[in-house]
């Protein structure tokens, strides 16, 4: 009972405080109401009233460092209004990419940089182009100035300052006087007439070398003389290796004997009635370690194949040729020798040389002239030798370059030669008679009864009539292969239906004779396909050789 008394006392005191609060609140409300209605009451006389200044604008924090101008997006290409210069060229705001290089950050409107349109007069452009080509300098097109300063030029600036900006169309220094030549005399007198070959008046005939130069010249001369003596003393040693097991069979016949058990008559003089396109490779003859330069089939039968290449011990063999019977053959090599070989034993019978490089060699096809052969030489001559005496019997000298090929035509009464002088010349045997055709023929021409096919260095095979007058048949032009720079041999099919040739890409190309259309192309070799031969008794067998050292048979 005594514990409850304090709580009751506090409760009573609490009620008294509430009544006091209510009284205070009523008093404050009345005071507010009276203040709110003060402006409606009449002014009391004798009392003064002061007016207070009221600012109703909100407070705004102004930052002077922040620009208030209009900003453009740097990537924009067009704007809809006319901005000021300061706006157009104002610096860019925003964070920088730390990984961008200066070149990447530079403005670009194309992949390689920034291009601005500009107009250059045609004459000015050609003038500066020719000036740069001639003198090595030109006006800088990015510099807009009418005066020639050192920074106005590109290229050879020193040369531009030296020539004072001279262009090719402006007259510069006076040309030096033309050197005078010694008068050549009368053109009617051959011995005294000099013509355009006359020397200059101030020309010195003798130039004395210094002591060091003289020593070098003496050493070079001694080496050449020593080398020349060694070459004159003895030719390279010949070697023969027999690769078959026995030279003779059980009947005593050598491998030169024409076989009769191969399914076709190799002794027949008739050609196949119809030939067909070869489609696949059926055999590879390997053994050469370097490029093959030429291949020849055994005369008439074609059962043996003779090849020459660049893998010999001294110098490469350039050309080879059988005689009519096939018992002997000639070889022309870069060691400056022409050699006669026995086909059966492989022994060297004779050697011929005039100290020039032979490029081609051919036996005279007439039966009564098998002891004669002609060779095209590097000294622009065609030389005829007699095997019996080993001496030169005639020279044909009209070409202006090395002679590359020789082909007998018109029942062997004439022969055709091609040369580096871009001419084809026809010769009468034992006399000379010349006609020239201005094309570049290098490959051995292929002859049939009526036509002569010539491989031209402008990637064409041209056909000439091989009887009487030699005329170009403009309707027979075979194109589509690439032979520029290579003497690829041409051949006909036995029935004259197709023309075949190798090319620089190692491909075998076959054309139709009548329509000159390229019928077939075979990837035959990895390097240049230098020769292609159609077997004279087979309907679809073609032999190719290339600079990859391989000889292939196709059927």
Secondary structure, 3 states (H helix, E strand, C coil): CCCHHHHHHHHHHHHHHHHHHHHHHHHHHHHHHHHHCHHHCCCCCCCCCCCCCCCCCCCCCCCCCCCCCCCCCCCCCCCCCCCCHHHHCCCCCCCCCCCCCHHHHCCCCECCECCCCCCCCHHHHHHHHHHHHHHCEEECCCCCCCCCCHHHEEECHHHHHHHCCCCCCCCCCCCCCCCCECCCCCCCCCCCCCHHHCCECCCCCCCCCCHHHHHHHHHHHHHHHHHHHHHHHCCCCCCCCCCCCCCECCCCCECCCCCCCCCCCCCCCCCCCCCCCCCCEEEEECCCCCCEEEEEECCCCCCCEEEEECCCCCCCEEEEEECCCCCEEEEEECCCCEEEEECCCCCEEEEECCCCCEEEEEECCCHHHCCEEEEEECCCCEEEEECCCCEEEEEECCCCCCEEEEEEECCCCEEEEEECCCCEEEEECCCCCCCCCCCCECCCCEECCCEEEEEECCCEEEEEECCCCCCEEEEEEECCCCCCCCCCCEEECCCCCEEEEECCCCEEEEEECCCCCEEEEEECCCCCEEEEEECCCCCCCEEEEECCCCEEEEC
